[in-house]
Every structure is written in structure tokens, then in C-alpha cells.
Amino acid sequence: MKRLYWIMFLFMFCHCNPGKNETVGIQGEDHLVPAKNNLKLHIRELRPAFTKFEEPLVMIHGGGPGATSSFDLPVPGGSFAGDLAEKGFNVYLVNIRGWEKSTLPAYDFTDSSQVIGSHLEAGEDLKQAISWILEKENVSQVNLFGWATGGHWASSYTIKHPETVSRLISLNSLYGVEAPWSLRRFFSNPGDSSLFNKTAFFRTSPRENLSRTWTRTIPMENKKDWRDPQVEEAYRQVAASFGDDSTVMKVPGGYREESFYMSLGVKYWDAKDITVPALIIRTELDFWSRPEDLQAIQRDLVNSPGSKFLTLPGTHYVFLDRPGRGRQRLMDEIIKFINS
């Protein structure tokens, strides 16, 4: 019965009206936006009945599941984007090439030096997506939110195109500072720990493993008190629903290579070059970013007016945790910062 339930769930999710959101009063629509190199970028738009904020909120996923899988799950408590839209934001969820329904260019896979899903590629996609959003909304700037690797991409984009960004929000992102990183051992070359061990161009993860680290970092035996099991299951099911094999999530793997070198101090961008107001957040139970990242960005972010730095309760997936476990606090801080 459980298997039949999820087959029906995925059918409804993939074949219902584009962007259908269960939040009352929110209109959702999926767009496939043409971009360079014959790409199409998957952007989900969530629009409230009454818009309270002139500048839209653009949300960027991390290196794992894509934007709708992360921010707009079709179960109660699973749509952080929908709840933000309910507060009066026009929200746009942007998928970088290769994530969810966004397409990929033709790569030469004989070239092992390629970084598929790099900050440069993500920057190109964000430029195309944000240009389309600005024209659609008839505004000159957006508020930009990036989670984990999405914060890395959003920061790099903001440095290159500050005129299009009103405020930057980064959650649980790495920064180029040498400090211990618990994941480094999984990505380092066995013969030289200072080099990335490049074994594939893509990351493939079995559906059942997608919430394993999330579960491990919840600091209580009864995980249900921290995270709704329905949200966890929807997260895994939706994330794996976009490829040919619905039991596996497959996404570009280049973000892992850049993250590995960032953990060793390589700077793909410098926080001193960010000139828009920035809110930098890290959660206490995050396994991806490190306290040193927050400290280093705070030290370097000297040209950002009204910048703010916060450590909040919650896991890496705080926006999918229960409201009292950091989710509500995150939403409150985002709204307060954009209103400031």
C-alpha cells in the first residue's frame, strides 16, 4: 500500500497543473526559460493574492536536491517558499542547469578537467534567470537567497551583478577559508589529501539515502519531534522524481570539487567585493558549513552596508524542520532583514 501511495503521489506531483501549491491563496506556475547554449532553465513562480514586497525573492537550491524539492514540497509544512509567498513575496525558485527540469549543454566527457555545475556555470544561469524575472516583474532588483552551495553561487553572482540585487541572504554556505571540514575525507585523493578525487562528473544518490545525514544530525532519539516524517518522505521522493530512474537522484557533481577546495582556503570570490546588504546565517547543527566560514565572511564583508551575521538553531535543512526547531526563526529573520 505504501508503494502504491507514493506512485500516486508522484503522478499527481509531476502531472498536475504546473507549480500547484497547497498554501491557500498562492498561485503557482512552472516556467522553462530559454538560456544560452540552447539551455532551458526550470523556474517555479509562487505568487500571493496580495503582494506586499515590491522586489521578488529568488531562491537557489544547494548541491543536492533542486529548488522545488527543497523549498516547495506538496505536503503540509513542506513549502518554505509557499509560506514566504503567503507573507507577501513573489517567490521564484531557480534550478541551475542539470537540476530538476533544467537542461544540460552538450559536454565533452573526454575532458576530465571539466567542472560540471561550477560557480561560473551557475552564474551564467542566474544571470539569465534573474534577467527574465526582472523583465517579467518590471523591477530593477531582486532579493537573493541561496542555501549551501546556492549561497556560494548567489554570492559570486552578486559580486558580478550588484545592480540587480537588493539584498543577499546566504544560509549554511562554505567560504574560502582553510579549516577542518568533516566531509573532506570523502572527497580527497587517496594519494594526496590536498587534491580532489574526481571519480565522476555527476552525483548520484539513492532516494533512501537523501535524508540520512539530516536524520543523523537531529539531536534526539525521536526524530518525529524535530521533523515531520511526511516532509522527509516527500523530500526524498520528489528529489528523485526528475530523472529516468525514480529511485536515484542525479545532479551535476562539480559543486563538490569547488567545495573541497574552498574548505582548504581557495576563494572563488571574496566577501570584500560584496557591496549590497547581506544576511549570513549558519545553523548550530549544520554539517556542511563551519563556524570558521561565518567568522571569515564577517571579517571580510567590509563593504556591505547593513550586513548581519546570525547563528540560529536548526539543522542543515532548517527550512524543512518543524517551526519550533528553527524554521519559524529563519523566516522571521529573512522578513526582518528584507524590511530593514
C-alpha positions in Angstrom: 0.0 0.0 0.0 2.8 2.4 0.9 4.4 1.9 -2.5 1.1 2.5 -4.3 0.5 5.7 -2.3 3.8 7.1 -3.4 3.3 6.2 -7.0 0.0 8.1 -6.9 1.7 11.0 -5.1 4.5 11.3 -7.7 1.9 11.1 -10.5 0.0 13.9 -9.1 3.2 16.0 -8.4 4.6 15.5 -11.9 1.4 15.7 -13.9 -0.8 18.2 -12.1 -1.1 21.9 -13.1 2.5 23.4 -13.1 3.6 24.7 -9.7 0.4 23.7 -7.9 0.9 24.7 -4.2 -1.3 23.7 -1.3 -0.8 27.0 0.5 -4.2 28.8 0.4 -4.3 31.8 -1.9 -0.9 31.1 -3.6 -0.8 30.8 -7.4 2.0 28.6 -8.7 3.4 28.2 -12.2 6.4 26.4 -13.7 8.4 28.0 -16.4 11.1 26.7 -18.8 13.1 29.8 -19.6 15.4 29.8 -22.7 19.0 30.5 -22.0 22.4 30.4 -23.8 23.7 27.2 -25.4 20.1 26.0 -26.0 19.5 25.6 -22.3 16.1 25.7 -20.7 16.0 26.8 -17.0 13.3 25.4 -14.8 11.9 28.3 -12.7 8.9 27.9 -10.4 6.9 31.1 -9.6 4.8 31.4 -6.4 2.6 34.5 -6.3 0.3 35.5 -3.4 -3.1 37.0 -3.8 -1.8 40.3 -2.5 1.9 41.3 -2.9 3.4 43.2 -0.1 7.0 43.4 -1.3 7.9 45.2 -4.5 11.1 43.2 -5.1 10.7 39.4 -5.7 12.5 36.8 -3.7 14.7 34.5 -5.7 15.6 31.2 -4.0 18.5 29.0 -5.1 19.0 25.3 -4.1 22.1 23.7 -2.9 24.2 20.9 -4.4 21.8 18.1 -3.6 18.1 18.2 -4.5 16.8 21.1 -6.6 14.7 24.1 -5.8 11.2 22.7 -5.7 12.4 19.6 -3.9 14.0 21.8 -1.3 11.6 24.7 -0.9 8.2 23.7 -2.3 7.2 20.2 -1.3 3.4 19.5 -1.8 2.8 18.4 1.8 1.8 20.4 4.9 4.9 22.1 6.4 7.0 21.3 3.3 6.8 24.5 1.4 9.1 27.2 2.9 8.7 29.1 -0.4 4.9 28.9 -0.1 4.9 30.2 3.4 7.1 33.1 2.3 4.8 33.8 -0.5 1.9 33.8 2.0 3.7 36.7 3.7 3.5 38.7 0.6 6.5 37.9 -1.6 6.5 37.0 -5.2 8.8 34.0 -5.0 10.9 32.4 -7.8 12.6 29.1 -7.3 15.5 28.8 -9.8 17.1 25.5 -10.8 20.7 25.6 -12.2 21.4 23.6 -15.3 21.1 19.9 -14.7 18.8 20.2 -11.6 15.2 19.1 -11.8 13.8 20.1 -15.3 16.7 22.5 -16.2 18.6 21.0 -19.1 22.3 20.5 -19.7 24.5 21.6 -22.6 26.4 19.1 -24.7 29.6 18.3 -22.7 32.8 16.7 -23.9 33.1 13.9 -21.3 36.6 13.0 -22.5 37.8 16.2 -20.9 38.3 15.2 -17.3 39.1 18.8 -16.2 35.5 19.9 -16.7 33.7 21.1 -13.6 30.0 20.5 -14.4 27.9 22.6 -12.1 30.6 25.2 -11.4 30.0 28.7 -9.9 30.8 30.0 -13.4 28.0 28.0 -15.0 25.7 28.8 -12.1 26.5 32.4 -12.6 25.5 32.3 -16.2 22.2 30.6 -15.4 21.4 33.1 -12.6 22.1 36.0 -15.0 19.7 34.6 -17.5 17.1 33.7 -14.9 17.2 37.0 -13.0 17.1 39.0 -16.2 13.9 37.1 -17.1 12.4 37.7 -13.7 13.3 41.4 -13.7 11.6 41.9 -17.0 8.6 39.8 -16.0 8.1 41.8 -12.7 9.1 45.1 -14.2 11.6 45.8 -11.4 15.3 46.6 -11.3 16.4 44.3 -8.4 15.6 41.1 -6.6 16.2 39.7 -3.1 18.5 36.7 -3.5 18.5 33.7 -1.2 21.0 30.8 -1.5 21.2 27.7 0.6 24.6 25.9 1.0 26.2 25.7 -2.5 23.4 28.1 -3.6 24.9 30.7 -1.2 28.2 30.2 -2.9 26.6 30.7 -6.3 24.5 33.7 -5.1 27.4 35.5 -3.6 29.6 35.1 -6.7 26.7 36.3 -8.9 26.1 39.3 -6.6 29.7 40.4 -6.9 29.4 40.4 -10.7 25.9 42.0 -10.9 25.3 44.0 -7.8 23.0 46.4 -9.6 20.4 43.6 -9.8 20.5 42.5 -6.2 18.7 44.5 -3.4 19.7 42.1 -0.6 21.7 38.9 -0.4 20.9 36.1 2.1 23.2 33.1 2.5 22.3 30.1 4.6 24.8 27.4 5.6 27.3 28.1 2.9 31.1 27.4 2.7 33.6 30.2 2.3 37.2 30.0 1.1 39.0 29.6 4.4 41.2 26.7 5.5 39.6 25.0 8.4 38.6 21.4 9.4 35.7 20.0 7.3 34.1 16.7 8.2 33.3 15.9 4.6 36.8 16.4 3.2 37.8 12.8 3.7 35.1 11.6 1.4 36.3 13.8 -1.5 40.1 13.8 -1.1 42.5 11.9 -3.4 43.8 8.8 -1.6 47.3 9.6 -2.7 47.3 13.3 -2.0 44.8 14.7 0.5 45.2 18.2 -0.9 43.7 17.1 -4.2 40.1 16.4 -5.0 39.4 12.8 -6.0 37.4 13.2 -9.2 35.7 9.9 -10.0 32.6 11.1 -11.8 31.0 14.2 -13.4 27.7 13.7 -11.6 26.5 13.0 -8.1 24.1 10.0 -7.9 22.4 9.3 -4.6 19.8 6.5 -3.9 16.5 8.0 -2.9 16.5 6.4 0.5 19.9 7.9 1.4 18.9 11.6 0.8 17.8 12.2 4.3 20.4 10.1 6.1 22.7 12.9 7.2 19.7 15.0 8.2 18.4 12.2 10.4 21.9 11.7 12.0 22.2 15.4 12.9 18.8 15.7 14.7 19.9 15.6 18.4 17.1 13.5 19.8 16.1 9.8 19.6 12.5 10.6 18.5 13.1 12.3 15.2 9.4 13.0 14.7 9.5 15.7 17.4 12.0 17.6 15.2 10.9 16.7 11.6 7.6 15.7 10.2 8.0 12.2 8.6 5.7 13.2 5.8 8.1 16.1 4.9 11.1 13.8 5.0 9.5 11.3 2.7 8.3 13.9 0.2 11.8 15.4 0.1 13.3 12.1 -0.9 10.5 11.1 -3.3 10.3 14.5 -5.1 14.1 14.9 -5.4 14.4 11.5 -7.2 11.4 12.1 -9.4 13.0 14.1 -12.2 15.3 11.6 -13.9 14.7 8.3 -15.8 15.2 6.3 -12.6 12.9 7.5 -9.8 14.9 5.6 -7.2 18.0 7.8 -7.7 18.7 11.5 -7.7 21.3 12.5 -10.3 22.7 16.1 -10.3 25.9 17.8 -11.6 28.8 17.0 -9.2 31.2 19.9 -9.8 30.0 21.7 -6.7 31.7 19.0 -4.6 35.1 19.8 -6.3 34.7 23.6 -5.6 33.5 22.9 -2.0 36.5 20.7 -1.4 39.0 23.4 -2.4 37.0 26.1 -0.6 37.4 24.1 2.6 41.2 24.3 2.1 41.1 28.1 1.6 40.6 28.6 -2.1 38.5 31.7 -2.8 36.3 31.6 -5.9 35.0 35.0 -4.8 35.9 37.4 -1.9 33.4 38.7 0.5 35.1 42.2 0.5 33.7 42.5 -3.1 30.1 42.2 -1.9 28.6 45.7 -1.9 24.9 45.1 -1.2 23.3 44.4 2.3 24.0 40.8 3.2 22.5 38.4 5.8 24.8 35.5 6.5 23.2 32.7 8.5 24.5 29.4 9.9 22.6 26.9 11.9 24.0 25.3 15.0 23.7 21.7 13.7 24.9 22.3 10.2 27.2 19.6 8.8 28.1 21.5 5.6 29.4 24.9 6.6 31.7 25.5 9.5 31.8 28.2 12.3 35.0 29.4 10.6 33.1 30.2 7.4 30.8 32.6 9.3 33.8 34.2 11.1 35.8 34.6 7.9 32.9 36.1 6.0 32.2 38.5 8.9 35.9 39.5 8.8 35.9 40.1 5.0 32.5 41.6 4.4 33.6 45.1 5.0 31.9 46.8 2.1 28.4 45.5 2.6 26.1 48.2 4.2 23.9 46.9 7.0 25.3 43.4 6.9 24.2 40.9 9.6 25.5 37.6 10.9 23.5 35.0 12.7 23.8 31.6 14.2 20.3 30.0 14.5 19.0 26.8 16.0 18.3 24.1 13.4 19.8 21.5 11.1 21.2 22.0 7.6 17.6 21.5 6.4 16.2 24.1 8.9 13.5 25.3 6.5 12.1 21.7 6.5 12.4 21.2 10.2 9.3 21.9 12.4 8.6 25.6 13.1 9.8 25.5 16.7 13.1 23.8 15.6 14.4 26.9 13.8 12.2 27.2 10.7 10.0 30.0 12.1 13.0 31.9 13.4 14.6 31.6 9.9 11.5 33.0 8.3 11.2 35.8 10.8 14.9 36.8 10.3 14.5 36.8 6.5 11.5 39.1 6.6 13.0 41.4 9.2 16.2 41.8 7.1 14.4 42.5 3.8 12.2 45.0 5.7 15.2 46.8 7.2 
